[in-house]
Amino acid sequence: MKDKTHYRKAFDSPYLSSADIIEPTVLTISHVVLELDKTKKTQDKFNTAYFKEKQIRPNEKLKTMILNATNSKVIKKISGSSFIEDWQNLTVMIEVEHVKFGREYVEGLRVYPAIT
């Protein structure tokens, strides 16, 4: 499975997606900022996580991750703080799950406390 290419890689999102996560992955959040959509498709602002790790795999850059409401609540619980400025240096596990989006189920990223 690691040597195969997910079809969504062709769309080259600036954000981490289910196409990038092959197996549960432990990462360290360096910081989170509220920033404008990098795709420039909207004027929306997102909680965006940056990671200390620079590569997800050898020769593959690690992207930033949009933290949706569900993942933001998990990080709030892990950190003990409602403030994104306090969400730094947290070690988390990211994995792909089937999540409901509108009327259908899609692959989505979920954040969990890292088991160390």
N, C-alpha and C positions, 0 to 999 in steps of 0.2 A: 504494500500500500504506500510506503514511503517513496517509492520510485515512480509513482503515478502522478499525473497532473490533474488537479480538480478543474472542471470546466469553467468555474468562476474566475480562475486566474487570468483569463483573457480580458476581463473587464477592468483589471488594474486599479482597484480602489486604493485611495491613500490611507484607508483605515484597515485595521486588523479585522478579518472576517472568518467565517467558518471554513473558507477555502484555505486559510493559512494554518489552522490548527488541525494537525493530523491525529494527535493523541493528547490527553490531558497534559497541560504544560504549566510548569511553575515559573512565574515571573515576579520581578520586584518592581513595584510602582515607584518611580523616582519622584513624580509629582503629577498633580491633576490641575488643569486649567479650564476655565470656561472660555471657549473660543468659537469663532465663526466656522461654519461648514467649509471644509477644505475642498469639497467637490465643486463648490460655487453653484450648486443646483438650487440652494435655498439661502435665505438670509438667517437661518436658524443658528443658535448658539448651542453648543454641546459641552457637557462635562467630558473632557478628553484626557485619558491617562497616557502618560509617557513612562517608559520603562527604562530601568538601568541597563538591562541587557540590550545589546545593539543588533544582535542577529537571532532569528528564530531557529535557523539551521545554518550550517556552513554556507557562506556566500549568499544568504538570503536575509535582507534587512528586516528587522522587526519594526512593524508599523505602530502608530499610536492606536488607541482603542476608544471608541465612543462608549461612554457609560450610560446606558439607558436607565430608566427609572428603577427597574428591578436590580440591575447590577450596582447602581449607586446606593440603594438601600442595603445591599449586602456589604459593600465597602464601609458604609456608615457603621454598621454593626461590628465589623472586624476592627475598625479603628477606634470605635467608641466616640466618634465625633460627627456632627452633621456638617462640618465645614470642610470644603475640598482642600483648603490649605493644610489641613491636618492629615490628609491621606497620602503622606509620603513615606517611603521606606517600608511599605507593606508588602509582604510576600503573599501572593495569591496563586490559586490554581485556576486556569482557564480551560474550559472544555466546551465541546459542541453538544447541544441538545436540540431536540425538536421542540419548538415553541410555537404557540398560537400567535398568528399575525393576521388580524382580520378574521376571515372565515377559514383560513387554511393553516396548516402547520408547515413551518420552514425550519431550516437549520439556523440556530442562533448561538451566540456565545454567552456562557454563563460563568460568573465569577464565584469562587468558593474560597474559604480559608485554606491556605496551604498546610498540608500535614507535614510537620518537620520532625 
